[in-house]
Amino acid sequence: MAQEYLISKSKLNELEKELDYLKSVKRQEMAAVIKEALSHGDLSENSEYDEAKNSQAIMEARIVELEKMLQNSRVIDEESVDTDHVSIGCTVEVLFVEDDETETYDIVSSGEADALKNKISDESPLGSSLIGHRVGDTVVAQTPGGGLELKIVSIGKQNL
């Protein structure tokens, strides 16, 4: 069975727009580039043609990837997010015990992770250590830099 992708409605819209752009605009642009490169003669020494074909292959692979993701995606419904414990769709405030500093993170699927926006994947060291735990629980996240002790201060719903 294919992997199920949990995504927000906004991420679903973003993926659909990207797929539509690649299929309707980028494919035509790529065909024009390949046609132009073909007009330059001998294919055995035509680096423009090779580059265009490689770019086309990368684009087609992305189209297949997006179609697979969209076919196997399930939109996270804000109503189904349970704030009794940490799960995808939650916003979690944690206290870093060692530093006595708090930070707030959105728990998202791996395809939506963005460390600069404090959106952490449920599969990341920090995210996976928080999943399933409740307010008041203390967990240890095993990171490349060593273990981080965290206390869950609050759990809320994201604006999905």
C-alpha positions as CSV (number, residue, x, y, z in Angstrom):
1,M,0.0,0.0,0.0
2,A,1.2,3.5,-0.8
3,Q,2.3,5.9,1.9
4,E,-0.4,8.3,3.0
5,Y,0.6,12.0,3.1
6,L,-1.1,14.1,5.8
7,I,-1.2,17.7,4.6
8,S,-3.0,20.9,5.3
9,K,-5.6,22.4,2.9
10,S,-3.1,25.2,2.0
11,K,-0.4,22.7,1.2
12,L,-2.8,20.7,-0.9
13,N,-3.7,23.8,-2.9
14,E,0.1,24.6,-3.3
15,L,0.8,21.1,-4.6
16,E,-2.2,21.3,-7.0
17,K,-1.0,24.7,-8.4
18,E,2.5,23.4,-8.9
19,L,1.3,20.3,-10.7
20,D,-1.0,22.4,-12.9
21,Y,1.9,24.8,-13.7
22,L,4.3,22.0,-14.6
23,K,1.8,20.2,-16.8
24,S,0.3,23.2,-18.6
25,V,3.1,25.7,-18.8
26,K,6.5,24.1,-18.1
27,R,6.0,21.1,-20.4
28,Q,5.3,23.5,-23.3
29,E,8.3,25.6,-22.4
30,M,10.5,22.5,-22.2
31,A,9.3,21.2,-25.6
32,A,10.2,24.6,-27.2
33,V,13.7,24.4,-25.6
34,I,14.2,20.9,-26.9
35,K,13.0,21.8,-30.4
36,E,15.4,24.8,-30.4
37,A,18.3,22.6,-29.3
38,L,17.5,20.0,-32.0
39,S,17.8,22.7,-34.6
40,H,21.5,23.1,-33.8
41,G,22.4,19.9,-35.6
42,D,24.4,16.9,-34.6
43,L,23.0,15.4,-31.3
44,S,26.2,13.6,-30.4
45,E,27.9,16.9,-29.7
46,N,24.9,19.0,-28.7
47,S,25.2,19.8,-25.0
48,E,22.1,22.1,-25.1
49,Y,20.0,19.2,-26.2
50,D,21.5,16.9,-23.5
51,E,20.8,19.6,-20.8
52,A,17.3,20.2,-22.0
53,K,16.5,16.4,-22.0
54,N,17.9,16.2,-18.4
55,S,15.8,19.1,-17.3
56,Q,12.8,17.5,-18.9
57,A,13.4,14.2,-17.1
58,I,13.7,16.1,-13.7
59,M,10.5,17.9,-14.4
60,E,8.6,14.7,-15.4
61,A,9.9,13.0,-12.2
62,R,8.5,15.9,-10.2
63,I,5.1,15.6,-12.0
64,V,5.0,11.9,-11.1
65,E,6.0,12.6,-7.5
66,L,3.3,15.3,-7.2
67,E,0.6,13.1,-8.7
68,K,1.5,10.3,-6.3
69,M,1.4,12.7,-3.3
70,L,-1.9,14.1,-4.3
71,Q,-3.4,10.7,-5.0
72,N,-2.3,9.4,-1.6
73,S,-2.9,12.6,0.5
74,R,-5.4,13.1,3.3
75,V,-6.2,16.7,4.3
76,I,-5.9,17.3,8.0
77,D,-9.2,18.6,9.1
78,E,-9.0,21.2,11.9
79,E,-12.0,19.6,13.6
80,S,-10.2,16.2,13.9
81,V,-7.1,17.7,15.6
82,D,-7.1,16.5,19.2
83,T,-5.3,18.8,21.6
84,D,-5.2,16.3,24.4
85,H,-1.9,15.1,23.0
86,V,0.6,16.2,20.5
87,S,-0.2,15.2,16.9
88,I,0.1,16.6,13.3
89,G,-1.9,19.8,13.2
90,C,-1.0,20.9,16.7
91,T,0.9,23.9,17.9
92,V,3.0,23.0,20.8
93,E,4.8,25.3,23.3
94,V,7.8,23.5,24.9
95,L,10.2,24.5,27.6
96,F,13.8,23.6,26.9
97,V,14.7,22.5,30.5
98,E,18.4,23.1,30.2
99,D,18.1,26.7,29.0
100,D,14.8,27.5,30.7
101,E,13.5,29.0,27.4
102,T,10.3,28.3,25.6
103,E,9.6,27.9,22.0
104,T,6.5,27.2,20.0
105,Y,6.3,24.8,17.1
106,D,3.7,23.7,14.6
107,I,3.8,19.9,14.1
108,V,3.4,19.1,10.4
109,S,4.0,16.3,8.0
110,S,7.5,15.9,6.5
111,G,6.4,17.6,3.2
112,E,5.5,20.8,5.1
113,A,8.4,21.1,7.5
114,D,10.1,24.5,7.5
115,A,12.5,25.1,10.3
116,L,12.7,28.9,9.7
117,K,8.9,29.1,10.4
118,N,9.1,26.7,13.4
119,K,7.2,24.0,11.4
120,I,8.7,20.7,12.5
121,S,8.0,17.3,11.0
122,D,6.4,14.6,13.0
123,E,9.4,12.5,11.8
124,S,12.1,14.9,13.0
125,P,14.0,14.1,16.2
126,L,12.1,16.9,18.1
127,G,8.7,16.2,16.5
128,S,8.8,12.5,16.9
129,S,9.7,12.8,20.6
130,L,6.7,15.0,21.2
131,I,4.1,13.0,19.3
132,G,1.5,11.4,21.6
133,H,2.6,13.2,24.7
134,R,0.4,15.6,26.8
135,V,0.8,18.9,28.6
136,G,3.1,18.6,31.5
137,D,5.0,15.6,30.1
138,T,8.8,15.8,29.9
139,V,10.5,14.1,26.9
140,V,14.0,13.7,25.7
141,A,14.6,14.4,22.0
142,Q,17.6,12.6,20.6
143,T,19.2,15.1,18.2
144,P,22.6,14.9,16.4
145,G,23.9,17.2,19.1
146,G,22.8,15.0,21.9
147,G,19.6,14.6,24.0
148,L,17.4,17.6,24.6
149,E,15.0,17.6,27.6
150,L,11.7,19.3,26.8
151,K,8.6,19.9,28.9
152,I,5.3,20.4,27.0
153,V,3.8,23.7,28.3
154,S,0.7,23.9,26.0
155,I,-1.0,22.3,23.0
156,G,-3.3,24.1,20.6
157,K,-4.7,23.8,17.1
158,Q,-2.9,25.3,14.1
159,N,-4.7,27.5,11.7
160,L,-5.0,24.9,8.9
